[in-house]
């Protein structure tokens, strides 16, 4: 993997946490040479230069897609805002297996150690909301710009977007586990099943049947959940401030 290029500042120097996300972190990655339809996705957090903290310029994120690599790195402020919203796409970064982290600094480790800040019942709305969006899109057969030829071929053969169907089932199951245990199981024990869905081995009727059952389960988990209703905003803000301060204090030592 290559680091994103940016002529404004050194991305690598400012990155405090970087890891795999998506199929690699879930254990469902299928290499392209094996008829796979997956990118190699990475997600990170950086502390931006001081002008983006105190000046007139703004920095929220940098994205770079190069061949099969797809990288997104958020500023620490933007990342915390997304975490406070229980965004499933970024929460995963705090629960990766050790070997799925690419770079972990002491400041990045501090965020992981305080991930309980973001463990709340509001995850129900974000996980189920993302799942509904996947459900509504799996049968439209709209070939989006991000679809590669192999993915289009599978959609044409089976009549629905199998990759989104796999995401749908995964999101609902992860949401249920999170609401029940307060822990996000990123590396999936049900990976073989999710791969089968992604490769079109499930008929659409089965996908919808299982999804209906999982929607009911995650709703029940929300009702019964003992997690806090909302995240601790003050604690999150204090952590964010301290990470920025400590990052720049380390630069002066």
Buried (B, 14 or more C-beta within 10 A) or exposed (E): EEBBEEEEBEBEEBBBBBBBBBBBBBBBBBEBEEEBBBBBBBBBBBBBBEEBBEEEEEBEBBEBEEEBBBBBBBBBBBBBBBBBBBBBBBBBBBBBEEEBBBBBBEBBEBBBEBBBBBBBBBBBEBBBEBBBEBBEBBBEEEEEEEBEEBBBBBBEEBBBBBBBBBBBBBBBBBBBBBBBEBEBBBBBEBBEBBBBBBBBEBEBEEBBEBBEEBBEBBBEBBEEBEBBEEBBEEEBEEBBEEBBEBBEEEEEE
